[in-house]
């Protein structure tokens, strides 16, 4: 069985900036993973935790504007 962390890892393996973040943040929104989990996985791909936090803020802003 594939874990949620493996799903995120696969999304980062098949890097498509916004799609990869969307996969990770969607799982976070559903409560399956935390921001720290995503940051740990992203670090394995050379992405700094601060970048993940920044992209999360952008993602939430986009979702807010899309819902309006």
C-alpha positions in Angstrom: 0.0 0.0 0.0 1.3 3.4 -0.9 1.6 5.9 2.0 0.7 9.6 1.7 4.4 10.4 2.1 5.2 8.2 -0.9 2.5 9.9 -3.0 4.1 13.3 -2.2 7.6 11.8 -3.0 6.3 10.6 -6.3 4.9 14.1 -7.0 8.3 15.6 -6.3 10.0 12.9 -8.4 7.8 13.9 -11.3 8.4 17.6 -10.7 5.8 20.0 -12.1 6.0 23.0 -9.7 2.4 23.8 -9.1 1.1 20.2 -9.6 3.6 18.8 -7.2 2.7 21.4 -4.5 -1.0 20.9 -5.2 -0.7 17.1 -4.5 1.2 17.8 -1.3 -1.0 20.6 0.0 -4.2 18.8 -0.9 -3.1 15.9 1.3 -2.3 18.4 4.0 -5.7 20.0 3.7 -7.3 16.6 4.2 -5.3 16.1 7.3 -3.1 13.2 6.0 0.2 15.0 6.4 1.6 18.1 8.1 3.6 21.0 6.8 6.6 19.5 8.6 6.1 16.2 6.7 6.0 18.1 3.4 9.1 20.1 4.3 11.0 16.9 5.3 10.1 15.2 2.0 11.0 18.4 0.0 14.3 18.6 1.7 15.2 15.3 0.2 14.8 17.1 -3.2 16.9 20.1 -2.2 13.9 22.4 -1.4 14.3 24.5 1.7 11.6 24.4 4.4 11.2 28.1 4.0 10.3 27.7 0.4 7.6 25.1 1.2 6.2 27.5 3.8 6.2 30.3 1.3 4.5 28.1 -1.4 1.9 27.1 1.1 1.0 30.7 1.8 0.7 31.3 -2.0 -1.4 28.2 -2.4 -3.8 29.3 0.3 -4.1 32.7 -1.2 -4.8 31.2 -4.6 -7.5 28.9 -3.1 -9.1 31.9 -1.4 -9.2 33.9 -4.5 -10.5 31.0 -6.6 -13.3 30.4 -4.2 -14.4 34.0 -4.3 
